[in-house]
Amino acid sequence: MYQVSRESTSTLVSLRGCRYHVRHWGNPAGTATPLVLAHGWMDVAASYQFMVDALSEAFVQQRPIIAFDWRGYRSEERRVGK
Protein backbone atom coordinates (compact mmCIF):
# COMPACT_ATOMS: atom_id res chain seq x y z
CA MET A 1 0.00 0.00 0.00
CA TYR A 2 1.25 3.50 -0.84
CA GLN A 3 2.70 5.46 2.08
CA VAL A 4 1.94 9.19 1.88
CA SER A 5 5.01 11.40 2.40
CA ARG A 6 3.20 14.74 2.68
CA GLU A 7 -0.17 14.90 4.40
CA SER A 8 -2.87 17.10 2.92
CA THR A 9 -5.73 18.98 4.50
CA SER A 10 -9.25 19.11 3.07
CA THR A 11 -11.73 21.96 3.19
CA LEU A 12 -15.06 22.82 1.60
CA VAL A 13 -15.06 26.24 -0.07
CA SER A 14 -18.28 28.09 -0.94
CA LEU A 15 -18.30 29.74 -4.35
CA ARG A 16 -21.40 31.13 -6.10
CA GLY A 17 -23.79 29.06 -4.05
CA CYS A 18 -21.89 25.76 -4.42
CA ARG A 19 -19.44 24.11 -2.07
CA TYR A 20 -16.27 22.66 -3.55
CA HIS A 21 -13.89 20.17 -2.00
CA VAL A 22 -10.33 21.53 -1.96
CA ARG A 23 -7.16 19.67 -0.95
CA HIS A 24 -4.11 21.62 0.30
CA TRP A 25 -0.43 20.69 0.61
CA GLY A 26 2.71 22.70 1.22
CA ASN A 27 3.19 25.96 3.03
CA PRO A 28 -0.05 28.01 3.18
CA ALA A 29 2.02 31.09 4.10
CA GLY A 30 4.52 30.56 1.28
CA THR A 31 5.63 33.62 -0.65
CA ALA A 32 5.75 32.01 -4.10
CA THR A 33 2.78 31.78 -6.45
CA PRO A 34 0.46 28.89 -5.48
CA LEU A 35 0.50 25.78 -7.63
CA VAL A 36 -3.15 25.09 -8.58
CA LEU A 37 -3.95 21.61 -9.90
CA ALA A 38 -7.12 20.77 -11.84
CA HIS A 39 -7.88 17.11 -12.55
CA GLY A 40 -9.53 15.76 -15.66
CA TRP A 41 -12.66 13.72 -16.20
CA MET A 42 -13.18 10.75 -13.88
CA ASP A 43 -10.45 11.81 -11.45
CA VAL A 44 -10.24 13.46 -8.01
CA ALA A 45 -7.97 15.97 -6.28
CA ALA A 46 -6.37 13.21 -4.19
CA SER A 47 -4.89 11.79 -7.41
CA TYR A 48 -2.16 14.43 -7.13
CA GLN A 49 -0.76 12.86 -3.94
CA PHE A 50 1.89 10.94 -5.90
CA MET A 51 3.02 14.10 -7.71
CA VAL A 52 3.11 16.23 -4.56
CA ASP A 53 5.16 13.56 -2.77
CA ALA A 54 7.67 13.62 -5.66
CA LEU A 55 8.22 17.42 -5.48
CA SER A 56 11.35 18.67 -3.73
CA GLU A 57 11.08 19.82 -0.13
CA ALA A 58 12.29 23.31 -1.13
CA PHE A 59 9.50 23.61 -3.73
CA VAL A 60 6.81 22.51 -1.27
CA GLN A 61 8.04 24.87 1.47
CA GLN A 62 7.97 27.91 -0.84
CA ARG A 63 4.37 27.73 -1.99
CA PRO A 64 0.89 26.47 -1.27
CA ILE A 65 -0.31 23.60 -3.47
CA ILE A 66 -4.05 23.46 -4.10
CA ALA A 67 -6.13 20.82 -5.91
CA PHE A 68 -9.89 21.08 -6.21
CA ASP A 69 -12.62 18.67 -7.19
CA TRP A 70 -14.94 19.74 -9.99
CA ARG A 71 -18.65 19.77 -9.26
CA GLY A 72 -20.02 16.27 -9.28
CA TYR A 73 -16.80 14.73 -7.93
CA ARG A 74 -15.86 13.59 -4.47
CA SER A 75 -17.00 15.73 -1.49
CA GLU A 76 -18.52 18.77 -3.16
CA GLU A 77 -22.14 19.53 -2.47
CA ARG A 78 -25.02 20.74 -4.59
CA ARG A 79 -26.16 24.34 -4.36
CA VAL A 80 -26.14 25.54 -0.75
CA GLY A 81 -29.67 25.61 0.67
CA LYS A 82 -31.22 23.47 -2.10
N, C-alpha and C positions, 0 to 999 in steps of 0.2 A: 504494500500500500504506500502511496506517495506521502512523504513527510514534508509538510509545509515549512519553509525557511522563514518567511516573513508573514506574520499574522495580518489579517485585514480587519477593518471594522465595517459594519453595515449600518446604513441609515435610510430612512424614507424621507424624501424631499418632496414638498408640495410645489407644483408648478402648474399654473393655469387650471386649477381645479382637479388635477390628477396627482397622485402620489407615486413617485418613482423610487425604486430600490437602487441605491448607490453604494458601491464598495470602495473603500479608501485604503491605500497603503502609503508608506513613506512618511515624510515629515510634513505635517499640515502647516507648519510655520515656515516652511522652506522659502527661500528668496527667489528661486528660479521659477520659470513658467511651469505651471502644472502640466503633467502628461495626462491627457484625457483619452480614454480608450472606449471605442464603440464597437460592440460585437455585431456579427452578421446574423442572418436568419438562422433560426434553430440553435442558438447559442445563448450563453448567459455570462454575466460579468465575472463570475468566479472562474471562467475558462482562462482568464489572464494570470491566474496564480502561478503557472509554470514560467511564464515570461517575466513576471515581477521577481520571482525567486532567482532568475538568471541575471538580472541587472546587477551592476556593481554596487557595493555599499555606498560609495561616494555619490553615485547618481541618485540613489534612493533617499539619501540624507539631504540632498539639495532641493528636492521638490516634492510636492504632493502628487500622488498617482491616483486617478479617479476613473472608475469604470461604472457605467450605468446600464441598467436593464431597460430595453425598450418596452413600451406598453404591451401588455399581453405576455410578458415573460417574467418568470420567477416571482418576486415578492411585491410587485407593484399592485396598486389597487385601482379599481374603477373610479370614476369621478367622485370626489369627496361629497358626501351628503346624498348620494343617489344609490 
